[in-house]
């Protein structure tokens, strides 16, 4: 082998051994996303921004008092319109968002607890893996996920709007959640195997 071959092999070997770090970074990344966005759910502008997703969802719209009226009450991020804020309050927008934020904060904390409690970490990973199935369904139910027909030739499928692009990123959470869930499951299996060996040793003594 040449010096270049040896160098390349050494680099590839180091990279190949980085999967353990990668899984831990993925666990941290998932926790950050859930904790940060979960905390923002308690802020009115974030609660307002998810209105189209919730109002059009066949499994969530019942949380709102007037899901069919949301379009005429939307505001831009950073914009304060007292009348629309009042409508969103009456619509139950903020109470629902606070509940959703609590769920997201809980998932983020559970994922982070894996080094302390593998069982809780596994539960958090399962929930993190399942959550994108709900959010990705918004691509099928939310008209605002696609570029509207306002004159440009590129509109509708497959032209994702800003909201749609935000939702699509959850495929990364889906894949990452699966990896973290599998890692926690391996830890649980090792623990169960260790306990089984210990019980066997006690019975034999």
Backbone bond lengths (Angstrom), bond angles and torsions (degrees), N, CA, C in turn:
res aa  C-N    CA-C-N  psi(-1)  N-CA   C-N-CA  omega(-1)  CA-C   N-CA-C  phi
1 X - - - 1.453 - - 1.534 110.64 -
2 X 1.316 113.76 144.76 1.462 118.68 176.99 1.529 109.68 -81.70
3 X 1.319 114.76 167.84 1.468 119.66 177.83 1.530 110.79 -60.43
4 X 1.360 115.64 -37.44 1.465 119.88 179.51 1.525 110.60 -64.12
5 X 1.351 116.42 -42.56 1.467 120.11 179.07 1.524 110.92 -61.38
6 X 1.332 116.19 -43.65 1.459 120.37 179.83 1.528 111.46 -63.06
7 X 1.328 114.85 -40.45 1.463 119.60 179.55 1.523 111.35 -64.95
8 X 1.345 115.40 -45.80 1.470 120.12 178.97 1.522 110.59 -61.12
9 X 1.344 116.77 -43.82 1.462 120.46 179.64 1.526 111.44 -63.11
10 X 1.328 116.48 -38.70 1.461 120.48 179.49 1.527 110.76 -64.71
11 X 1.350 115.47 -42.66 1.464 119.71 179.09 1.525 110.39 -65.04
12 X 1.322 116.45 -44.94 1.467 120.27 -179.62 1.525 111.24 -63.57
13 X 1.330 116.69 -36.07 1.466 120.49 178.48 1.516 110.85 -63.97
14 X 1.345 115.83 -43.80 1.459 119.71 178.32 1.527 111.26 -62.41
15 X 1.332 115.74 -43.62 1.466 120.10 -179.56 1.524 110.20 -64.66
16 X 1.337 116.42 -40.40 1.464 120.63 -178.63 1.525 111.72 -64.09
17 X 1.321 116.54 -24.62 1.455 120.72 -179.51 1.532 112.08 -89.43
18 X 1.319 117.01 3.10 1.469 120.93 -175.49 1.520 112.96 -88.84
19 X 1.348 116.90 1.71 1.461 117.99 -176.44 1.523 112.36 -63.12
20 X 1.324 117.32 -33.13 1.457 120.43 178.05 1.527 111.04 -62.82
21 X 1.340 115.12 -43.93 1.466 119.59 176.87 1.527 109.60 -64.84
22 X 1.319 115.48 -39.84 1.460 120.19 -178.64 1.520 112.52 -60.81
23 X 1.313 116.88 -42.71 1.464 120.26 179.81 1.524 110.67 -64.83
24 X 1.327 116.53 -41.89 1.464 119.70 178.61 1.528 111.38 -66.01
25 X 1.334 116.35 -37.65 1.467 119.46 176.69 1.525 110.64 -66.59
26 X 1.337 116.26 -38.25 1.461 119.63 177.46 1.517 110.76 -64.03
27 X 1.330 116.37 -40.69 1.467 120.51 177.52 1.541 110.07 -60.74
28 X 1.325 115.81 -44.12 1.462 120.48 179.40 1.529 110.87 -65.74
29 X 1.324 116.47 -41.89 1.468 120.80 -179.15 1.524 111.07 -62.83
30 X 1.327 116.69 -44.03 1.464 120.37 178.67 1.515 110.55 -62.26
31 X 1.328 116.53 -42.11 1.462 120.77 179.35 1.527 110.83 -62.65
32 X 1.329 117.08 -43.28 1.467 120.90 -180.00 1.525 110.64 -60.88
33 X 1.325 116.89 -44.99 1.469 120.79 -179.39 1.529 110.52 -60.64
34 X 1.327 116.84 -49.01 1.461 119.97 -177.87 1.533 111.82 -67.26
35 X 1.328 117.10 -40.43 1.462 120.01 -178.43 1.529 111.36 -69.05
36 X 1.321 116.67 -44.85 1.464 120.41 -176.42 1.525 110.92 -68.45
37 X 1.333 115.73 -51.89 1.464 118.88 -177.90 1.523 110.20 -69.89
38 X 1.337 116.76 -33.21 1.455 119.49 176.15 1.515 111.61 -62.22
39 X 1.325 117.12 -41.35 1.465 120.66 177.95 1.521 111.13 -65.28
40 X 1.334 117.00 -36.34 1.467 120.42 -179.94 1.528 112.21 -67.94
41 X 1.328 117.03 -20.83 1.464 119.63 179.44 1.525 112.04 -63.21
42 X 1.325 117.64 -15.83 1.458 121.21 177.90 1.531 111.89 -87.79
43 X 1.333 116.59 -2.07 1.466 122.12 179.95 1.535 108.54 -100.19
44 X 1.326 118.95 133.37 1.467 121.51 -174.57 1.528 115.05 -52.99
45 X 1.355 117.94 -42.65 1.473 118.01 -174.97 1.527 111.86 -62.67
46 X 1.330 116.87 -36.62 1.464 119.96 178.52 1.519 110.68 -70.37
47 X 1.333 116.15 -41.06 1.463 119.84 177.32 1.527 110.48 -61.33
48 X 1.346 116.61 -40.37 1.469 120.18 177.68 1.520 111.19 -62.73
49 X 1.336 116.73 -38.69 1.467 120.93 -173.18 1.521 112.92 -69.12
50 X 1.332 118.00 -23.08 1.468 119.06 -179.29 1.527 112.03 -92.63
51 X 1.330 116.21 0.93 1.462 120.05 -178.07 1.527 113.59 -54.29
52 X 1.342 119.88 -47.34 1.470 118.60 -179.98 1.527 113.48 -60.58
53 X 1.340 117.17 -36.69 1.455 120.15 -179.41 1.525 111.30 -66.17
54 X 1.325 115.43 -46.22 1.470 119.96 -177.27 1.530 110.80 -70.85
55 X 1.321 116.63 -43.65 1.463 120.99 -176.16 1.523 112.47 -63.31
56 X 1.336 117.08 -29.81 1.466 120.85 -178.28 1.527 113.40 -96.06
57 X 1.315 117.00 -5.22 1.458 120.22 -178.24 1.528 110.46 -80.56
58 X 1.326 117.98 127.62 1.474 119.97 179.75 1.524 113.04 -67.69
59 X 1.338 117.91 -16.67 1.463 120.14 -179.07 1.527 112.73 -106.48
60 X 1.335 117.65 -2.91 1.465 120.52 -178.16 1.517 113.80 -124.65
61 X 1.304 118.80 -20.93 1.465 120.95 -171.52 1.521 112.69 -59.72
62 X 1.335 118.43 -25.51 1.461 120.69 -178.00 1.533 112.00 -67.11
63 X 1.343 117.04 -15.04 1.460 119.80 176.93 1.532 111.41 -69.89
64 X 1.323 116.75 -23.44 1.456 121.46 -179.29 1.526 110.24 -92.06
65 X 1.346 115.45 147.03 1.462 120.12 177.99 1.530 111.63 -74.60
66 X 1.358 115.92 -34.72 1.472 119.95 -176.72 1.533 110.13 -136.84
67 X 1.321 118.72 65.17 1.472 120.14 -175.91 1.520 113.82 -62.98
68 X 1.325 117.38 -25.02 1.463 120.55 -177.81 1.523 113.03 -80.43
69 X 1.338 117.63 -5.29 1.458 120.67 -176.73 1.525 113.84 -108.64
70 X 1.327 117.86 3.67 1.464 120.84 -170.30 1.527 114.24 -61.53
71 X 1.334 118.00 -32.83 1.464 120.56 -172.39 1.528 112.69 -60.26
72 X 1.292 117.44 -35.67 1.465 120.22 -177.84 1.522 112.45 -82.38
73 X 1.333 117.12 2.32 1.465 120.29 -178.24 1.526 112.94 -123.66
74 X 1.324 117.45 12.42 1.461 120.43 -179.95 1.521 110.68 -75.88
75 X 1.319 116.44 144.85 1.462 122.49 175.64 1.521 108.77 -128.87
76 X 1.331 116.09 165.40 1.461 121.04 177.93 1.523 110.15 -86.55
77 X 1.318 116.46 153.97 1.458 120.64 176.61 1.525 109.59 -59.95
78 X 1.318 116.17 132.91 1.454 120.71 -178.41 1.510 113.40 89.72
79 X 1.327 117.18 -8.22 1.455 121.56 -178.52 1.532 109.87 -96.46
80 X 1.314 117.10 134.87 1.454 121.82 177.39 1.520 109.63 -115.63
81 X 1.331 115.40 115.00 1.464 121.91 175.13 1.523 106.23 -122.75
82 X 1.328 117.81 101.95 1.464 120.93 -174.68 1.527 114.09 -51.02
83 X 1.325 117.58 -40.00 1.464 120.36 -178.82 1.525 111.10 -63.89
84 X 1.343 116.44 -40.40 1.463 119.89 179.79 1.524 110.96 -73.05
85 X 1.339 116.26 -34.30 1.460 120.20 176.57 1.533 109.85 -62.74
86 X 1.332 115.34 -39.24 1.462 120.23 178.36 1.528 110.72 -66.03
87 X 1.345 115.93 -40.97 1.460 119.03 179.03 1.524 110.62 -63.98
88 X 1.320 117.37 -43.20 1.457 120.96 179.66 1.533 110.50 -62.61
89 X 1.305 116.45 -36.13 1.474 119.50 177.13 1.521 110.15 -63.80
90 X 1.333 116.68 -44.86 1.463 121.02 -179.75 1.526 111.27 -69.11
91 X 1.312 115.88 -27.59 1.468 121.35 -179.40 1.530 112.23 -75.39
92 X 1.335 117.78 -7.89 1.466 124.25 -176.98 1.528 112.11 76.63
93 X 1.323 115.75 16.22 1.462 121.14 -178.96 1.522 112.00 -58.41
94 X 1.323 116.48 -45.34 1.464 120.16 -172.86 1.527 112.37 -77.58
95 X 1.311 117.06 -35.39 1.465 119.03 176.94 1.529 110.53 -66.36
96 X 1.330 115.72 -42.35 1.467 118.50 178.15 1.523 110.77 -63.87
97 X 1.335 116.84 -43.78 1.457 120.94 -178.88 1.523 110.99 -62.35
98 X 1.339 117.19 -38.66 1.461 120.62 178.13 1.530 110.58 -64.28
99 X 1.328 115.97 -39.86 1.467 119.51 177.27 1.511 111.46 -64.18
100 X 1.340 115.80 -43.36 1.458 120.38 178.25 1.519 110.67 -64.02
101 X 1.323 116.52 -40.71 1.460 120.42 178.10 1.511 111.81 -61.77
102 X 1.320 116.77 -38.89 1.459 120.70 177.87 1.521 110.99 -61.78
103 X 1.331 115.91 -41.74 1.472 120.41 177.82 1.521 110.26 -62.74
104 X 1.335 116.93 -45.29 1.464 120.61 -178.60 1.525 111.95 -65.79
105 X 1.317 116.77 -39.78 1.468 120.08 176.41 1.523 111.05 -63.03
106 X 1.316 116.06 -39.45 1.468 120.62 178.73 1.521 111.11 -63.16
107 X 1.349 116.55 -43.80 1.463 120.35 178.89 1.523 110.11 -61.94
108 X 1.328 116.83 -45.70 1.458 120.28 179.51 1.514 112.55 -59.78
109 X 1.332 117.79 -42.59 1.457 121.49 179.35 1.523 111.20 -67.00
110 X 1.320 117.45 -40.43 1.466 120.79 179.32 1.529 111.16 -62.39
111 X 1.326 115.93 -42.39 1.468 120.06 178.70 1.519 110.45 -61.41
112 X 1.322 116.72 -41.42 1.464 121.30 -179.40 1.529 112.72 -68.84
113 X 1.326 116.96 -23.67 1.465 120.73 -175.98 1.527 113.21 -79.38
114 X 1.331 117.67 -1.49 1.464 120.40 -176.23 1.541 113.46 -53.07
115 X 1.349 120.55 -42.79 1.473 119.17 179.52 1.527 113.16 -63.72
116 X 1.338 117.26 -24.21 1.461 121.74 -179.30 1.523 111.41 -92.47
117 X 1.331 115.86 -43.65 1.463 121.74 179.49 1.525 108.64 -137.59
118 X 1.319 116.30 107.07 1.468 120.08 -178.82 1.522 110.89 -63.45
119 X 1.334 116.57 -34.87 1.459 120.15 -179.74 1.525 111.19 -62.61
120 X 1.336 116.85 -45.89 1.465 120.71 177.73 1.523 110.67 -67.17
121 X 1.332 116.54 -38.40 1.460 120.34 177.11 1.514 111.65 -62.38
122 X 1.324 115.97 -39.46 1.468 120.36 177.99 1.526 110.61 -64.63
123 X 1.342 116.51 -42.94 1.465 120.33 177.76 1.521 110.54 -60.17
124 X 1.326 116.78 -44.72 1.457 120.38 178.19 1.516 112.26 -61.41
125 X 1.338 116.23 -40.62 1.462 120.84 179.56 1.524 111.14 -64.88
126 X 1.336 116.54 -40.32 1.467 120.55 178.16 1.525 110.20 -61.55
127 X 1.337 116.31 -45.58 1.462 120.40 179.73 1.530 111.69 -65.80
128 X 1.342 116.28 -38.54 1.468 120.04 177.62 1.522 110.86 -64.86
129 X 1.328 116.72 -35.46 1.461 121.47 178.66 1.529 111.22 -70.41
130 X 1.333 117.10 -37.92 1.462 120.70 -176.06 1.529 112.96 -78.64
131 X 1.332 117.18 -30.98 1.462 120.93 -176.25 1.532 113.70 -55.13
132 X 1.348 119.96 -43.64 1.467 119.08 -179.21 1.528 114.21 -61.74
133 X 1.332 117.91 -23.57 1.469 118.69 176.74 1.524 110.26 -62.88
134 X 1.336 116.26 -32.48 1.460 120.74 177.20 1.523 110.15 -75.57
135 X 1.335 116.39 -51.07 1.462 119.35 -175.81 1.533 112.29 -65.60
136 X 1.326 117.32 -38.18 1.465 119.12 179.98 1.529 111.87 -68.03
137 X 1.327 116.99 -22.53 1.468 119.80 176.94 1.532 110.71 -65.97
138 X 1.344 116.85 -19.62 1.461 120.18 178.77 1.524 111.59 -62.62
139 X 1.329 117.05 -25.44 1.471 119.65 178.25 1.520 110.97 -62.81
140 X 1.326 115.99 -28.13 1.463 120.07 -179.28 1.524 112.68 -91.19
141 X 1.328 117.59 -20.92 1.465 120.02 -173.45 1.531 114.84 -110.20
142 X 1.339 117.56 -16.63 1.463 120.05 -173.78 1.528 112.00 -106.75
143 X 1.317 118.40 111.71 1.475 120.48 178.89 1.524 112.54 -58.16
144 X 1.331 117.20 -34.27 1.469 121.24 -178.02 1.519 113.39 -68.56
145 X 1.334 117.85 -5.73 1.462 120.75 178.40 1.524 111.70 -77.51
146 X 1.334 116.83 -9.06 1.461 121.50 -177.29 1.524 110.03 -123.24
147 X 1.310 116.30 151.73 1.463 121.34 178.91 1.532 108.85 -61.77
148 X 1.331 117.69 126.63 1.475 120.24 -178.84 1.521 111.95 -74.52
149 X 1.305 115.65 158.59 1.474 121.79 178.82 1.520 108.85 -83.28
150 X 1.331 116.25 90.14 1.467 121.59 -178.24 1.529 112.00 -115.84
151 X 1.324 116.51 17.44 1.458 119.91 178.28 1.508 114.24 124.35
152 X 1.329 116.88 -29.33 1.458 120.07 178.83 1.530 109.40 -76.31
153 X 1.317 116.06 152.36 1.470 119.91 -178.34 1.524 112.00 -71.19
154 X 1.334 116.43 -29.35 1.467 120.34 -177.39 1.518 110.42 -91.44
155 X 1.308 116.72 101.09 1.461 121.30 177.49 1.532 108.86 -152.05
156 X 1.329 115.12 162.57 1.461 119.07 -177.19 1.520 110.95 70.72
157 X 1.329 116.44 -166.32 1.470 120.85 178.67 1.524 109.90 -63.71
158 X 1.361 120.05 137.31 1.470 128.47 3.73 1.535 113.60 -99.18
159 X 1.339 117.10 26.47 1.459 120.96 -172.71 1.528 110.73 -88.90
160 X 1.317 114.63 95.47 1.459 120.74 -178.08 1.524 111.15 -71.39
161 X 1.314 116.13 137.46 1.461 121.21 173.17 1.527 108.58 -80.70
162 X 1.332 116.64 -177.74 1.463 119.40 176.74 1.519 111.22 -58.92
163 X 1.329 116.08 -41.45 1.466 120.15 178.75 1.525 110.58 -64.99
164 X 1.313 116.67 -40.46 1.463 120.30 -179.61 1.512 112.16 -67.08
165 X 1.341 116.05 -39.58 1.463 119.22 178.61 1.519 110.94 -64.97
166 X 1.329 115.97 -35.30 1.455 120.26 177.57 1.526 110.87 -64.10
167 X 1.315 116.40 -42.14 1.465 121.06 179.52 1.526 111.06 -67.26
168 X 1.331 116.83 -41.17 1.466 120.61 -176.75 1.520 112.28 -59.24
169 X 1.320 117.01 -29.66 1.466 120.54 -179.33 1.523 112.16 -63.06
170 X 1.312 116.89 -14.97 1.469 119.43 -179.75 1.526 112.72 -69.81
171 X 1.343 117.12 -10.61 1.466 118.03 174.70 1.527 109.28 -64.97
172 X 1.335 116.62 -27.98 1.465 120.38 177.05 1.530 109.93 -69.87
173 X 1.337 117.12 -41.85 1.459 121.25 176.18 1.527 109.87 -62.07
174 X 1.320 116.38 -38.88 1.468 120.85 178.79 1.523 110.93 -60.36
175 X 1.331 116.24 -50.04 1.462 120.61 -179.39 1.528 111.09 -67.05
176 X 1.337 116.32 -43.48 1.461 120.02 179.63 1.512 111.81 -64.83
177 X 1.326 116.66 -39.10 1.458 120.41 177.97 1.515 111.85 -61.71
178 X 1.335 116.24 -37.64 1.462 119.86 178.06 1.528 111.27 -64.95
179 X 1.335 116.77 -43.18 1.465 120.50 179.14 1.526 111.66 -62.57
180 X 1.339 115.88 -45.65 1.466 120.56 -179.04 1.527 110.24 -66.90
181 X 1.321 116.67 -39.45 1.455 120.76 178.14 1.527 110.86 -62.12
182 X 1.330 116.70 -44.04 1.467 120.83 178.67 1.527 111.24 -63.60
183 X 1.340 116.64 -38.78 1.460 120.14 179.11 1.527 110.99 -64.73
184 X 1.339 117.13 -43.46 1.458 120.64 177.85 1.528 111.07 -65.14
185 X 1.338 116.34 -37.34 1.461 120.06 178.55 1.530 110.91 -63.49
186 X 1.337 117.02 -39.55 1.467 120.12 177.50 1.530 110.55 -62.85
187 X 1.328 116.55 -40.24 1.469 119.98 178.65 1.528 110.61 -64.22
188 X 1.331 116.91 -40.65 1.461 120.25 178.61 1.526 111.41 -65.13
189 X 1.338 116.40 -39.42 1.460 119.89 178.76 1.527 111.29 -65.11
190 X 1.339 116.51 -40.52 1.468 119.32 177.57 1.521 110.80 -63.68
191 X 1.322 116.35 -39.55 1.468 120.02 179.43 1.529 110.64 -65.36
192 X 1.346 115.97 -42.63 1.465 119.66 179.66 1.525 110.97 -64.60
193 X 1.335 115.80 -39.59 1.461 119.61 179.30 1.518 110.62 -65.53
194 X 1.339 116.45 -39.97 1.458 120.58 179.00 1.521 111.34 -64.15
195 X 1.328 116.29 -41.74 1.459 120.19 178.71 1.525 110.99 -65.60
196 X 1.335 116.63 -37.36 1.463 120.44 178.98 1.524 110.54 -64.27
197 X 1.327 116.74 -40.27 1.470 120.74 178.32 1.534 109.97 -65.14
198 X 1.322 115.82 -41.91 1.472 119.79 179.14 1.519 111.77 -63.18
199 X 1.351 116.52 -41.78 1.463 119.10 177.81 1.518 111.24 -64.36
200 X 1.340 115.38 -39.35 1.463 119.06 177.78 1.509 112.42 -62.72
201 X 1.350 115.01 -39.75 1.475 118.94 179.64 1.518 110.91 -66.84
202 X 1.348 117.27 -37.01 1.461 120.69 179.18 1.540 110.75 -66.03
203 X 1.331 115.60 -42.27 1.451 120.22 -178.67 1.535 111.57 -65.66
204 X 1.325 116.23 -32.24 1.466 120.65 -178.16 1.530 112.43 -80.46
205 X 1.347 116.21 -19.63 1.459 118.90 -176.63 1.527 111.68 -82.39
